[in-house]
Amino acid sequence: MNFIKKILQSQLFKISSLNSVSVLIKMGTGLITSKMIAIFVGPSGMAYIGNFRNFITTLEGFSTLAFPSGIVKYVGENENNEKQLNQIITTILVTFLVLSSIISCVLYLYSDVLCAKIFGSNLEFQIVFKVVAAVLPFSVVSVLFVSIINGLGKYSKLIYATIISNVLALLLTVLLIYKFELLGALLSIAVSPAVLFAVTFFYVPKELQILKRINLKQYDFSIIKKLSGFSFMILPSILLSPYLTLEIRKFLIERVGLIDAGFWEAMTRVSNLYLIFISTLISLYFYPQLIKATNAIQTKKVFASFYKTIVPLFILCSIAIYIFRFWILKILYSDEFLPVSDLFVWQMVGDLFKICGMILGFQFLAKKIIIPYIVFEVLSIVFLYFLSIYCIETIGVQGVLIAQAIEHFLYFIILLCYFRKMIF
């Protein structure tokens, strides 16, 4: 009983419980969105949505210079240093706004070129890039707000803001898809970051008083230099991974067909739904703990906590998901998507090794281990691209999932070897 009581009173349990509510709501919104896409868009449209999501991911990484992880780290370290904290917030906010404004102008002027690159001859989707251009400055500011809140350990505030933004984004998404079908789905992806900005701007600053901290005289370029290490670490993978994923999907469309490419995107959406809990829990709880760990013993405790609690839970959930995969597909999509059931095994095998390596990967960011992180990330992404092309040629759409599973397994083994002293 004492053991159970201790678990119930632990911060991890409290955060996990609140995070679970947020995740359930996000999963619910994802379920409704997927159902709407299945009804109004279909498998072929799903592939186009995947392409656009890859573009947005790359754009967000570039427009924020891959600073968020670094912001979390430096805000956490300077939580009690009012002057330094004000300098960090002012410097990053000004930098984000200037950079995003420049990128927005480029996006607007070359929206036709980007549309042709992402959607081929479907130039009617050019408007979504103009919408992204208008929304981008708000999007990057919301990223700053979220990183600051995370760095200060205001987990509950961040989760509440996420819940509200997810619900509002869902209402907007349903309306747009119902009204404009595939175009509406793309527009909902484009404008969703603005919803998060609106919520964090009106909901969170009451607690943190961010606006009162901003003072242009406190702009300090040395902070950008410090954060540039995180850019060098993360930007290569943020820019390279979505781009190569986009190229893999385009190759899949050419060799196998648009429908099968849509099936892969449908499987990816299912995977994202059940990975939400773990990825958010790592970023909200385990990553700040790794930052605060000052020696190998403390770091080992963080790793042990993750592998003893989260990984076994994930395995149990994966088994249940596989057993009920046909029902899940019918609930999420429609009978048209039932061939996706053949993709579950390799997707979940890959996801298991992915989460096992995910916590180790965050150690690179927590301790700013730059060169090894860049080398491992870039090599793994390039390896995944060429292996995927080979597997698609020989196996078809299932080859993409097999390639992902192999890559995640090898990457996990490499990280185990690299951090063996901390783990063992």
C-alpha positions as CSV (number, residue, x, y, z in Angstrom):
1,M,0.0,0.0,0.0
2,N,2.9,2.4,0.8
3,F,4.3,1.6,-2.6
4,I,1.0,2.5,-4.4
5,K,0.6,5.6,-2.2
6,K,4.1,6.7,-3.1
7,I,3.4,6.3,-6.8
8,L,0.1,8.2,-6.6
9,Q,1.8,11.1,-4.8
10,S,4.8,11.3,-7.1
11,Q,5.2,14.2,-9.5
12,L,5.5,11.9,-12.5
13,F,2.1,10.3,-11.7
14,K,0.5,13.7,-11.3
15,I,2.0,15.0,-14.6
16,S,1.2,11.7,-16.3
17,S,-2.4,11.8,-15.2
18,L,-3.0,15.4,-16.3
19,N,-1.0,14.7,-19.5
20,S,-3.2,11.6,-20.1
21,V,-6.3,13.8,-20.1
22,S,-4.6,16.1,-22.7
23,V,-3.5,13.1,-24.7
24,L,-7.0,11.6,-24.6
25,I,-8.4,14.8,-25.9
26,K,-5.7,15.1,-28.6
27,M,-6.4,11.5,-29.6
28,G,-10.1,12.2,-29.7
29,T,-9.5,15.2,-31.9
30,G,-7.2,13.1,-34.1
31,L,-9.9,10.4,-34.3
32,I,-12.5,12.9,-35.4
33,T,-10.2,14.5,-37.9
34,S,-9.1,11.2,-39.4
35,K,-12.8,10.2,-39.8
36,M,-13.5,13.4,-41.6
37,I,-10.5,12.9,-43.9
38,A,-11.6,9.3,-44.6
39,I,-15.1,10.4,-45.5
40,F,-14.4,13.6,-47.4
41,V,-10.9,13.1,-48.8
42,G,-10.0,9.4,-49.0
43,P,-6.7,7.5,-49.2
44,S,-5.4,9.5,-52.2
45,G,-5.9,12.8,-50.4
46,M,-4.2,11.4,-47.3
47,A,-1.0,11.2,-49.3
48,Y,-1.2,14.9,-50.2
49,I,-1.9,15.8,-46.5
50,G,1.3,13.8,-45.6
51,N,3.3,15.8,-48.1
52,F,2.0,19.1,-46.7
53,R,2.7,18.1,-43.1
54,N,6.3,17.3,-44.0
55,F,6.6,20.8,-45.6
56,I,5.2,22.4,-42.4
57,T,7.5,20.5,-40.2
58,T,10.6,21.6,-42.2
59,L,9.3,25.2,-42.2
60,E,8.7,25.3,-38.5
61,G,12.2,23.9,-37.8
62,F,13.8,26.5,-40.0
63,S,11.7,29.5,-38.9
64,T,12.5,28.7,-35.2
65,L,16.1,27.9,-35.9
66,A,15.6,24.7,-34.0
67,F,15.9,26.7,-30.8
68,P,13.0,25.3,-28.7
69,S,15.0,22.6,-26.9
70,G,17.7,25.1,-26.2
71,I,15.1,27.6,-24.9
72,V,13.8,25.0,-22.5
73,K,17.3,24.3,-21.2
74,Y,18.4,28.0,-20.7
75,V,15.1,29.1,-19.3
76,G,15.2,26.2,-16.8
77,E,18.8,27.1,-15.8
78,N,18.0,30.8,-15.4
79,E,14.6,30.4,-13.7
80,N,15.7,32.5,-10.7
81,N,17.8,35.0,-12.6
82,E,15.3,37.7,-13.5
83,K,17.6,39.8,-15.7
84,Q,19.0,36.8,-17.7
85,L,15.5,35.4,-18.2
86,N,14.2,38.8,-19.5
87,Q,17.2,38.9,-21.9
88,I,16.5,35.4,-23.2
89,I,12.8,36.1,-23.8
90,T,13.4,39.5,-25.5
91,T,16.3,38.2,-27.7
92,I,14.5,35.1,-29.0
93,L,11.1,36.9,-29.5
94,V,12.7,39.7,-31.7
95,T,14.8,37.1,-33.6
96,F,11.8,34.9,-34.3
97,L,9.6,37.8,-35.5
98,V,12.2,39.2,-37.8
99,L,13.2,35.8,-39.3
100,S,9.6,34.6,-39.7
101,S,8.5,37.9,-41.4
102,I,11.2,37.4,-44.0
103,I,10.3,33.8,-44.6
104,S,6.6,34.8,-44.8
105,C,7.4,37.2,-47.6
106,V,9.3,34.5,-49.5
107,L,6.5,32.0,-49.0
108,Y,3.9,34.4,-50.3
109,L,5.9,35.5,-53.4
110,Y,6.8,31.9,-54.4
111,S,3.6,30.1,-53.4
112,D,3.1,28.8,-56.9
113,V,6.6,27.2,-57.1
114,L,6.1,25.6,-53.7
115,C,2.7,24.3,-54.6
116,A,4.1,22.7,-57.8
117,K,6.8,21.0,-55.7
118,I,4.5,19.6,-53.0
119,F,1.3,18.9,-55.0
120,G,2.5,18.6,-58.6
121,S,0.1,20.1,-61.1
122,N,-2.6,20.8,-58.4
123,L,-2.1,24.6,-58.4
124,E,-5.5,25.1,-56.8
125,F,-3.8,24.5,-53.4
126,Q,-1.6,27.6,-53.9
127,I,-3.7,29.5,-51.4
128,V,-2.6,27.2,-48.5
129,F,0.9,28.5,-48.8
130,K,-0.3,32.1,-48.7
131,V,-2.2,31.3,-45.5
132,V,0.9,29.7,-44.0
133,A,2.8,32.9,-44.9
134,A,0.3,35.0,-42.9
135,V,0.2,32.7,-39.9
136,L,3.9,31.9,-39.6
137,P,4.9,34.8,-37.2
138,F,2.1,33.8,-34.8
139,S,3.2,30.2,-35.1
140,V,6.8,30.9,-34.0
141,V,5.8,33.1,-31.1
142,S,3.6,30.3,-29.8
143,V,6.6,28.0,-30.0
144,L,8.5,30.5,-27.9
145,F,5.7,30.7,-25.3
146,V,5.4,26.9,-25.0
147,S,9.2,26.5,-24.6
148,I,9.4,29.1,-21.9
149,I,6.5,27.5,-20.0
150,N,8.2,24.1,-20.3
151,G,11.5,25.4,-19.2
152,L,10.0,27.0,-16.1
153,G,8.3,23.6,-15.2
154,K,4.8,25.0,-15.5
155,Y,3.5,21.6,-16.7
156,S,-0.1,22.0,-15.7
157,K,-0.4,25.4,-17.4
158,L,1.1,24.1,-20.6
159,I,-1.1,21.1,-20.6
160,Y,-4.3,23.1,-20.0
161,A,-3.3,25.5,-22.9
162,T,-2.7,22.5,-25.1
163,I,-6.1,21.0,-24.3
164,I,-7.9,24.3,-25.1
165,S,-6.0,24.8,-28.4
166,N,-6.7,21.2,-29.5
167,V,-10.4,21.6,-28.9
168,L,-10.6,24.9,-30.8
169,A,-8.4,23.5,-33.6
170,L,-10.7,20.5,-33.9
171,L,-13.8,22.7,-34.4
172,L,-12.0,24.7,-37.0
173,T,-10.8,21.6,-38.8
174,V,-14.2,19.9,-38.9
175,L,-15.7,23.1,-40.4
176,L,-13.0,23.5,-43.0
177,I,-13.0,19.8,-44.1
178,Y,-16.8,19.8,-44.3
179,K,-16.8,23.0,-46.3
180,F,-13.8,22.5,-48.6
181,E,-12.8,18.8,-48.3
182,L,-9.1,18.3,-49.2
183,L,-8.4,22.0,-49.4
184,G,-10.1,22.4,-46.0
185,A,-7.9,19.7,-44.5
186,L,-4.8,21.5,-45.8
187,L,-6.0,24.9,-44.6
188,S,-6.7,23.4,-41.1
189,I,-3.0,22.3,-40.9
190,A,-1.9,25.8,-42.0
191,V,-4.0,27.7,-39.4
192,S,-3.8,25.4,-36.4
193,P,-0.6,27.1,-35.1
194,A,-2.4,30.4,-34.9
195,V,-5.0,28.8,-32.6
196,L,-2.2,27.7,-30.2
197,F,-0.8,31.2,-30.3
198,A,-4.2,32.7,-29.4
199,V,-4.6,30.4,-26.4
200,T,-1.0,30.8,-25.0
201,F,-1.2,34.5,-25.5
202,F,-4.4,35.0,-23.6
203,Y,-4.1,32.1,-21.2
204,V,-0.5,31.7,-20.2
205,P,1.0,35.2,-19.9
206,K,-1.3,35.9,-16.9
207,E,0.9,33.4,-15.0
208,L,4.3,34.3,-16.5
209,Q,3.7,38.0,-17.4
210,I,5.8,37.5,-20.5
211,L,4.9,40.8,-22.1
212,K,6.3,42.7,-19.1
213,R,9.6,41.0,-19.5
214,I,10.2,42.3,-23.0
215,N,12.7,45.2,-23.4
216,L,14.4,45.8,-26.7
217,K,17.4,47.3,-24.8
218,Q,18.0,43.9,-23.4
219,Y,18.6,42.2,-26.7
220,D,21.7,40.1,-26.4
221,F,23.2,38.5,-29.4
222,S,25.4,36.2,-27.2
223,I,22.2,34.3,-26.3
224,I,21.7,33.5,-30.0
225,K,25.3,32.3,-30.1
226,K,24.6,30.0,-27.2
227,L,21.5,28.6,-28.8
228,S,23.2,28.2,-32.1
229,G,24.7,25.0,-30.8
230,F,21.2,23.5,-30.7
231,S,20.6,24.7,-34.2
232,F,23.6,22.9,-35.4
233,M,22.4,19.8,-33.6
234,I,18.8,19.8,-34.6
235,L,18.4,21.7,-37.9
236,P,20.1,19.0,-40.0
237,S,17.6,16.4,-38.9
238,I,14.6,18.8,-38.9
239,L,15.3,19.9,-42.4
240,L,16.5,16.6,-43.8
241,S,14.0,14.2,-42.3
242,P,10.8,15.8,-43.6
243,Y,12.3,16.4,-47.0
244,L,13.5,12.8,-47.4
245,T,10.2,11.6,-46.1
246,L,8.5,13.7,-48.8
247,E,10.8,12.2,-51.4
248,I,10.1,8.7,-50.2
249,R,6.3,9.3,-50.4
250,K,6.7,10.7,-53.9
251,F,8.8,7.7,-55.0
252,L,6.1,5.4,-53.4
253,I,3.4,7.3,-55.4
254,E,5.3,6.8,-58.6
255,R,6.2,3.1,-58.1
256,V,3.2,1.7,-56.1
257,G,0.4,4.3,-56.4
258,L,-1.3,7.2,-54.7
259,I,-3.7,4.9,-52.8
260,D,-0.9,2.9,-51.1
261,A,0.9,6.1,-50.3
262,G,-2.3,7.2,-48.6
263,F,-2.3,3.9,-46.7
264,W,1.2,4.6,-45.4
265,E,0.1,8.1,-44.2
266,A,-3.0,6.6,-42.6
267,M,-0.7,4.1,-40.7
268,T,1.6,7.0,-39.7
269,R,-1.4,8.9,-38.3
270,V,-2.4,5.9,-36.2
271,S,1.2,5.6,-34.9
272,N,1.2,9.3,-34.0
273,L,-1.9,8.9,-32.0
274,Y,-0.6,6.3,-29.7
275,L,2.9,7.9,-29.5
276,I,1.5,11.3,-28.4
277,F,1.5,10.3,-24.7
278,I,5.1,9.1,-24.6
279,S,6.6,11.9,-26.7
280,T,4.8,14.7,-24.7
281,L,5.7,13.0,-21.4
282,I,9.4,12.9,-22.4
283,S,9.5,16.5,-23.4
284,L,7.4,17.7,-20.5
285,Y,9.0,15.6,-17.7
286,F,12.0,13.5,-18.6
287,Y,13.8,16.1,-20.7
288,P,13.8,18.7,-17.9
289,Q,15.0,16.0,-15.5
290,L,17.9,15.1,-17.8
291,I,18.8,18.8,-17.9
292,K,18.9,19.0,-14.1
293,A,20.9,15.7,-13.7
294,T,24.4,16.8,-12.8
295,N,26.1,13.4,-12.8
296,A,25.9,9.9,-14.3
297,I,24.1,8.5,-11.3
298,Q,21.2,11.0,-11.6
299,T,21.1,10.5,-15.3
300,K,20.9,6.7,-14.9
301,K,17.9,7.1,-12.5
302,V,16.1,9.1,-15.2
303,F,16.8,6.4,-17.8
304,A,15.8,3.6,-15.4
305,S,12.5,5.4,-14.5
306,F,11.6,5.6,-18.2
307,Y,12.5,2.0,-19.1
308,K,10.8,0.5,-16.0
309,T,7.6,2.4,-16.3
310,I,6.9,3.7,-19.9
311,V,8.4,1.0,-22.1
312,P,6.4,-2.0,-20.5
313,L,3.2,0.1,-20.7
314,F,3.9,0.8,-24.3
315,I,4.4,-2.9,-25.1
316,L,1.1,-3.8,-23.4
317,C,-0.8,-1.0,-25.3
318,S,0.8,-2.1,-28.6
319,I,-0.4,-5.7,-28.2
320,A,-3.9,-4.4,-27.5
321,I,-3.8,-2.1,-30.5
322,Y,-2.7,-4.9,-32.8
323,I,-5.5,-7.2,-31.5
324,F,-8.1,-4.5,-32.2
325,R,-6.5,-3.0,-35.3
326,F,-9.5,-3.8,-37.6
327,W,-11.9,-2.0,-35.2
328,I,-9.5,0.9,-34.9
329,L,-9.3,1.3,-38.6
330,K,-13.1,1.2,-39.0
331,I,-13.5,3.8,-36.2
332,L,-10.7,6.1,-37.4
333,Y,-11.3,5.7,-41.1
334,S,-13.6,3.4,-43.1
335,D,-13.6,0.0,-44.7
336,E,-11.7,1.5,-47.6
337,F,-8.6,1.7,-45.2
338,L,-8.7,-1.9,-44.0
339,P,-5.6,-2.9,-46.1
340,V,-3.7,-0.7,-43.6
341,S,-4.0,-3.6,-41.1
342,D,-1.1,-5.3,-42.9
343,L,1.2,-2.5,-41.9
344,F,0.6,-2.6,-38.1
345,V,3.3,-5.2,-37.1
346,W,6.3,-3.5,-38.6
347,Q,5.0,0.0,-37.6
348,M,4.7,-1.1,-33.9
349,V,8.1,-2.9,-33.9
350,G,9.7,0.2,-35.2
351,D,7.9,2.4,-32.8
352,L,9.1,0.3,-29.8
353,F,12.7,0.8,-30.8
354,K,12.0,4.4,-31.6
355,I,10.8,5.3,-28.1
356,C,13.6,3.2,-26.5
357,G,16.1,5.4,-28.4
358,M,14.1,8.6,-27.9
359,I,15.0,9.1,-24.3
360,L,18.7,8.5,-25.1
361,G,18.5,11.0,-27.9
362,F,17.2,13.7,-25.5
363,Q,20.4,13.3,-23.5
364,F,22.4,14.8,-26.4
365,L,20.2,17.9,-26.2
366,A,20.2,18.0,-22.4
367,K,24.0,18.0,-22.3
368,K,24.6,19.7,-25.6
369,I,26.6,16.9,-27.1
370,I,26.8,18.4,-30.6
371,I,29.0,16.5,-33.0
372,P,27.9,12.9,-32.2
373,Y,24.3,13.9,-32.3
374,I,24.6,15.4,-35.7
375,V,26.5,12.5,-37.1
376,F,24.1,9.9,-35.7
377,E,21.0,11.8,-36.8
378,V,22.1,12.5,-40.4
379,L,23.5,9.0,-41.0
380,S,20.3,7.4,-39.7
381,I,18.1,9.6,-41.9
382,V,20.1,9.1,-45.0
383,F,20.3,5.3,-44.3
384,L,16.5,5.2,-43.8
385,Y,16.0,7.0,-47.2
386,F,18.1,4.6,-49.2
387,L,16.8,1.5,-47.4
388,S,13.2,2.7,-47.9
389,I,13.8,3.1,-51.7
390,Y,15.3,-0.4,-51.9
391,C,12.5,-2.0,-49.8
392,I,9.8,-0.2,-51.8
393,E,11.4,-1.6,-55.0
394,T,11.4,-5.1,-53.7
395,I,8.4,-5.3,-51.3
396,G,6.1,-2.4,-52.0
397,V,4.4,-0.1,-49.4
398,Q,5.2,-2.5,-46.5
399,G,8.9,-2.0,-47.3
400,V,8.7,1.5,-45.9
401,L,7.6,0.2,-42.5
402,I,10.3,-2.6,-42.6
403,A,13.0,0.1,-43.4
404,Q,11.8,2.2,-40.5
405,A,11.9,-0.7,-38.0
406,I,15.4,-1.6,-39.1
407,E,16.6,2.0,-38.8
408,H,15.1,2.6,-35.4
409,F,16.6,-0.7,-34.1
410,L,20.1,0.1,-35.3
411,Y,19.9,3.7,-34.0
412,F,18.8,2.4,-30.6
413,I,21.7,-0.1,-30.5
414,I,24.2,2.7,-31.4
415,L,22.8,5.0,-28.7
416,L,23.0,2.1,-26.2
417,C,26.7,1.7,-27.0
418,Y,27.4,5.4,-26.8
419,F,25.7,5.9,-23.4
420,R,26.6,2.4,-22.0
421,K,28.4,3.9,-19.0
422,M,25.4,5.9,-17.9
423,I,23.0,3.1,-18.5
424,F,24.9,0.1,-17.2
